[in-house]
Amino acid sequence: NFTVERISAAWKLLLCSFMLILIIIPFSIIISKRATKDSYIQKIYIYGLTFSNFAFMGNAIVSSLFEDIFFEYLIFTLALWILIYLWGVPRLLLYDSDKKQTLKENMKSFLNPMFISMIVGMIIGLIKIPMPKWMESIISVSANCMSPIAMLLTGVAISFISLKDTFTNIKIYLISIVKLIVMPLLFIGVTYFMKLPSTVYICSLCILAMPFGLNT
């Protein structure tokens, strides 16, 4: 579905996406610093509030509920992927994040299977390479596994943590309320007085309303 015609309209989505994330980042930093004095936990909160589970969870929900704008949603999330690879994971989640990294080292994070596959898919769409039916079938079946695999990975991650410590940590509840309720409601309230295109509105709200990503 990646065609020249659709790319020509994509710059508006990318611009709106960057504007949204530039508003979210300072908000996340302020909330996180008020929630805890632990610098590493602050970084986890900042990451979680800034980058929700817009991929595994978001892709599954948007493709099911808003199938007509799923392509636009994927374009909208590109800005978030770029910031995750350049800033989110290397500067917030890694234990040695205080160590200065060169631009070349940061760019290496783009060499992952998901991002490479996305680029390959874009090239196939632009050049209009015909896809054999069996390949389309494999991709379709694999895509349908996305949500179940996300749930399995979540289960595996949870199995390694202390449920007692997690469920008795009041700050996790407070941060979750901010992420799942406060941020979406703030967006709805602010945009009530604005005339946003429906696609931008839905993409933004879906990203804001997703839960924390598995990385956190």
C-alpha positions as CSV (number, residue, x, y, z in Angstrom):
1,N,0.0,0.0,0.0
2,F,3.0,2.3,0.1
3,T,2.6,4.4,-3.1
4,V,3.9,7.9,-4.2
5,E,0.3,9.2,-3.9
6,R,0.0,8.2,-0.3
7,I,3.5,9.5,0.5
8,S,2.6,13.0,-0.8
9,A,0.0,13.3,1.9
10,A,2.2,11.7,4.6
11,W,4.2,14.8,5.5
12,K,1.2,16.3,7.2
13,L,0.8,13.3,9.4
14,L,4.6,13.2,10.3
15,L,4.5,16.9,11.1
16,C,1.5,16.5,13.4
17,S,3.1,13.4,15.0
18,F,6.3,15.3,15.8
19,M,4.3,18.2,17.2
20,L,2.4,15.8,19.5
21,I,5.5,14.1,20.8
22,L,7.2,17.4,21.4
23,I,4.3,18.3,23.7
24,I,4.3,14.9,25.4
25,I,8.0,14.8,26.3
26,P,8.1,17.9,28.7
27,F,4.8,16.8,30.2
28,S,6.2,13.3,30.9
29,I,9.4,14.7,32.3
30,I,7.5,17.0,34.8
31,I,5.2,14.2,35.9
32,S,8.0,11.7,36.3
33,K,10.2,14.0,38.4
34,R,7.3,14.7,40.7
35,A,6.6,11.0,41.1
36,T,10.0,9.8,42.2
37,K,13.5,11.0,43.1
38,D,15.2,7.9,41.8
39,S,16.8,9.0,38.5
40,Y,16.6,5.6,36.8
41,I,12.9,5.1,37.7
42,Q,12.3,8.6,36.5
43,K,13.7,7.6,33.1
44,I,11.4,4.5,33.0
45,Y,8.4,6.7,33.8
46,I,9.4,9.2,31.1
47,Y,9.8,6.5,28.6
48,G,6.5,4.9,29.5
49,L,4.5,8.1,29.4
50,T,6.2,9.3,26.1
51,F,6.1,6.0,24.2
52,S,3.0,3.9,24.8
53,N,2.5,0.4,23.4
54,F,1.5,2.0,20.0
55,A,3.1,-0.9,18.0
56,F,2.0,-4.3,19.2
57,M,-1.2,-3.1,21.0
58,G,-1.8,-0.1,18.9
59,N,-1.4,-1.8,15.5
60,A,-3.8,-4.6,16.6
61,I,-6.5,-2.2,17.9
62,V,-6.3,0.4,15.0
63,S,-6.3,-2.3,12.3
64,S,-9.4,-3.8,13.9
65,L,-11.4,-0.7,14.8
66,F,-10.1,1.8,12.2
67,E,-9.0,-0.3,9.3
68,D,-9.5,2.5,6.8
69,I,-6.8,4.6,8.3
70,F,-4.3,1.9,9.4
71,F,-1.8,2.9,6.8
72,E,-1.9,6.5,8.0
73,Y,-1.5,5.3,11.5
74,L,1.7,3.5,10.6
75,I,3.0,6.7,9.0
76,F,2.0,8.6,12.1
77,T,4.0,6.4,14.4
78,L,7.2,6.8,12.3
79,A,8.2,9.9,14.4
80,L,7.8,7.9,17.6
81,W,10.0,5.1,16.2
82,I,12.8,7.5,15.2
83,L,12.7,9.1,18.7
84,I,12.7,5.7,20.4
85,Y,15.8,4.5,18.5
86,L,17.7,7.9,18.9
87,W,16.6,8.9,22.4
88,G,14.2,6.6,24.1
89,V,16.0,3.3,24.5
90,P,19.7,4.5,24.5
91,R,19.1,7.5,26.8
92,L,16.3,6.3,29.1
93,L,16.2,2.6,29.4
94,L,19.9,1.5,29.3
95,Y,21.8,1.4,32.5
96,D,24.8,3.1,30.9
97,S,22.6,5.8,29.4
98,D,24.8,8.5,31.1
99,K,27.6,7.4,28.8
100,K,27.8,9.7,25.7
101,Q,27.1,7.9,22.5
102,T,28.0,9.0,19.0
103,L,25.5,9.6,16.3
104,K,26.9,6.5,14.5
105,E,26.3,4.4,17.6
106,N,22.7,5.7,17.9
107,M,22.0,5.0,14.2
108,K,23.0,1.4,14.6
109,S,19.8,0.9,16.6
110,F,17.9,1.3,13.3
111,L,19.4,-2.0,12.1
112,N,16.8,-4.2,13.7
113,P,14.6,-6.7,11.9
114,M,11.4,-4.7,12.3
115,F,12.7,-1.4,10.9
116,I,14.5,-3.2,8.1
117,S,11.4,-5.2,7.2
118,M,9.4,-1.9,7.1
119,I,11.8,-0.4,4.7
120,V,11.8,-3.5,2.5
121,G,7.9,-3.3,2.4
122,M,8.1,0.4,1.4
123,I,10.4,-0.4,-1.5
124,I,8.2,-3.3,-2.6
125,G,5.2,-0.9,-2.6
126,L,7.0,1.9,-4.5
127,I,8.5,-0.3,-7.2
128,K,5.2,-2.3,-7.3
129,I,6.9,-5.7,-7.1
130,P,4.1,-8.3,-7.5
131,M,3.8,-10.5,-4.5
132,P,3.1,-14.2,-5.0
133,K,-0.1,-15.5,-3.3
134,W,1.8,-17.8,-1.0
135,M,3.9,-14.9,0.3
136,E,0.9,-12.8,0.9
137,S,-0.6,-15.7,2.8
138,I,2.5,-16.1,5.0
139,I,2.6,-12.4,5.8
140,S,-1.1,-12.3,6.6
141,V,-1.0,-15.3,8.9
142,S,2.1,-13.8,10.6
143,A,0.4,-10.5,11.1
144,N,-2.6,-12.2,12.8
145,C,-0.1,-13.6,15.3
146,M,0.9,-10.1,16.4
147,S,-1.5,-9.7,19.3
148,P,-1.2,-13.2,20.8
149,I,2.6,-13.0,20.7
150,A,2.4,-9.6,22.4
151,M,0.4,-11.2,25.2
152,L,2.8,-14.1,25.5
153,L,5.8,-11.7,25.8
154,T,3.9,-9.7,28.4
155,G,3.3,-12.9,30.4
156,V,7.0,-13.9,30.1
157,A,8.1,-10.5,31.4
158,I,5.6,-10.6,34.3
159,S,6.8,-14.1,35.3
160,F,10.2,-12.6,36.2
161,I,9.0,-9.9,38.5
162,S,7.7,-9.8,42.1
163,L,3.9,-9.5,41.9
164,K,3.8,-8.4,45.6
165,D,6.2,-5.6,45.0
166,T,4.4,-4.5,41.8
167,F,0.9,-4.5,43.1
168,T,1.8,-2.7,46.3
169,N,3.7,0.0,44.5
170,I,1.2,3.0,44.7
171,K,3.3,5.1,42.2
172,I,2.7,2.5,39.4
173,Y,-1.0,3.0,39.9
174,L,-0.7,6.8,39.8
175,I,1.5,6.8,36.7
176,S,-0.9,4.4,35.0
177,I,-3.8,6.7,35.8
178,V,-1.9,9.6,34.2
179,K,-1.1,7.5,31.2
180,L,-4.4,5.8,30.6
181,I,-6.9,8.4,31.8
182,V,-5.4,11.9,32.3
183,M,-3.4,12.2,29.1
184,P,-6.3,11.0,26.8
185,L,-8.8,13.2,28.6
186,L,-6.5,16.3,28.4
187,F,-6.1,15.7,24.6
188,I,-9.9,15.3,24.2
189,G,-10.5,18.5,26.2
190,V,-7.8,20.6,24.3
191,T,-8.8,19.4,20.9
192,Y,-12.5,20.0,21.6
193,F,-11.8,23.7,20.7
194,M,-9.7,22.8,17.6
195,K,-10.7,21.5,14.2
196,L,-8.3,18.6,13.7
197,P,-8.6,16.3,10.7
198,S,-10.3,13.1,11.9
199,T,-7.4,10.9,10.9
200,V,-4.9,13.0,13.0
201,Y,-7.4,13.0,15.9
202,I,-7.9,9.2,15.9
203,C,-4.2,8.5,15.4
204,S,-3.2,10.9,18.3
205,L,-5.9,9.6,20.7
206,C,-5.0,5.9,20.0
207,I,-1.3,6.6,20.7
208,L,-2.1,8.5,23.9
209,A,-4.6,5.9,25.1
210,M,-2.4,2.8,24.7
211,P,-0.9,1.2,27.9
212,F,2.8,1.2,28.8
213,G,5.0,-0.7,26.3
214,L,6.7,-4.0,27.2
215,N,10.1,-2.3,27.3
216,T,9.1,-0.5,30.6
